[in-house]
Amino acid sequence: MTAEILTMQNRGTSSADLHGILRKQAIIRSKQRGLSLSELATASIIEETRLSGILTGEADGVTLRELAGLSLALDVPLTALLSES
């Protein structure tokens, strides 16, 4: 997981780009599952205001715990949240 992130950064993908990809994928996948912000926050164990900041791009950075929480809540591998495809 960390190796994939480092590999993406070595290929020229900035942390801002990764954050944008994460936001897009999390929003798409939560809509596919019919999850509200509140439901996603509960399932990912991320405070709702913090999750809102992550999904709107207002939050500074995302922790590994938050990435893992979103991955588990959305039932997708972490790599799927960090990939544009």
N, C-alpha and C positions, 0 to 999 in steps of 0.2 A: 504494500500500500504506500508506504513512504517512498520506496524506490520508484514507483510509478509517478508520484508527484515530482520527485527530483528529476526524473527523466523528462517529464513534460516541461519543467523549467529549463532544463538543458537544451531543449528543442526551441526555446524562445518564447514559451508560454509564460507570461508574467503572472504574478500572484493576483493582480487585478483581473486579468483574463480568466484565471481559474475561478475567482470569486463570481464573476459574471456567469460563467458556465454552470457553476453550482447553483446560483440563484435560478437560472432558467430551468435547469433540470428538476430542481426541487419543486418549483411551481408547477411545471408540466405534470410531474408524477403525482403530486398531491391532488391536482385537479382530476387526473385519471382515476384516482382512488376515491374521489369525492370527499376528501378531508378538508375541513375548515382549518383556519389558522390555529384555533384553539385545540382542535383534535390533533393536529400535527405537533403542536407544542407539547401536549400531554404524552403522546406516543414517543416523541423523541427525547423527552425529559429536558427540554430547553424552555426557559422562561418565555412566555408569550411575547413580551416586549422585545426581548433579545432576538427571538426568531423573526419577528416582524422586521427588525433592523437588518438581519441577515438577508431576508428575502427582498427588501427594498434597496439594499446596497448602502444603507446608512451605518451599518455596523463596521467597526474596524477589525478586520480579520475574522477568521473562524478557527476555533480550536479543533484538535483531533477528536476530542470527546463529542463536540457538536456534529462533526462530520459523521462519526460513528452512529450517533443518535438518529440523525436523518436517514442514514443508510438502513438502519434497523427498522425505523418507523415506516419507511417507504418500501421495505422489503426488496431492496436492490443492492447490488455490490457497490462499494464506495467508488470504484472505477466508473460505474455508470453515471454517478453524480458529477464526475469530473471530466466526462467525455461529451463532446458535442453531438455525437451520433446517437 
